[in-house]
Amino acid sequence: MDLKQIAYFVRVAELGSFTRASVALGIAQPALSRQVRLLEVELHQNLLERNGRGVKLTESGQLLLEHGRGILHQVEVAREALSASRGALSGQVSVALPPSLSRLIAVPLSQAFQAHLPQAQVTLTEGFSMAMFEGVRVGNVDMALLYNPPHSPELESTPLHEASLVLISARKNRAVDLKKPDRLDLGALSVKAVAELPLVLPSRPNVFRNLVDAEMMRQSLAPKIAMQVDGLNAILNLVREGVGHAVLPGYTLKALEGAEAFTARAIHSPRLVCHLSLAWSTRRPHTPTHQRAMGLVQAVIQKTLG
């Protein structure tokens, strides 16, 4: 069996589509389909059931997927072992970061990789938690920093940090009623007080949005949505212009250029807490390079966030 054909088959099987796999692999779909078909011919087995919505594994395909992952992993381990014998870990590793954290740790994380994994090819990507979870699940990224990762047999994670959400407002915004002591401009606000303010929030199923909605629903409240925006920079730009307030982790402003244009106030009764974890797929065993990279990510988070 050809290793390239096995790698192509594994990616098609994981993504459930020749179209998505061709994009991920960077090859034309007809060429990808031909290589997988040649593998089926060599094995005298139908590995995939093709339909209009994508592909589905046959029983033989499921068996080859399990072995194929192991074969590819062992090849990567062998390559890294040969590299390690020359004194350095190599290989490829990809890490996905949430936007609220990316600008804070991207530089120190890159510096850590350059210092400790100089021979490795490292890729940093950015995305919201649900999209990154899917990326880890299907193998587009090796590991991701996720807020409140869902329980899944396909995902393993280790908690790194607990963050409280705060209310971020434009410093010039006077939408807060100063006559009420619960809403002092630089003081903490209750969840009930936050519910009375216009909010710029991501659309569901964003983790921060879910926390706000769940707690307000528990208190028989409803958020006043001024705008739904799926993008951190866009949210902060709207807040800066006074469209509404954002509810984000407190460290969001820490490395933000122009942070002096904003204020951040704690939220209480109760605190809105999210848990940051490093997550990886249980279906794709990690190489020594991946394990070293995980240690570096944890060290940078610890040093940056405490």
Protein Blocks (a to p, Z undefined) as FASTA:
>chain_A
ZZklmmmmmmmmmnopaklmmmmnopafklmmmmmmmmmmmnopafbdcdfklccddfkl
mmmmmmmmmmmmmmmmmmmmmmmmnopaedjddddddfklmmmmmmmmmmmmmmmmmmbc
cddddddfklmmmmmmnopafbdcdehiacdfkbccddfbdcdddddddfklckbcfkbm
klgfklccdfklmmmpccdddddfbfklmmmmmmmmmnopacddfbdcddfklmmmmmmn
opaccdddfklmmmgghklmpccdddehiaddddddddddfklccdfklmmmmmmmmmmm
mmmnZZ
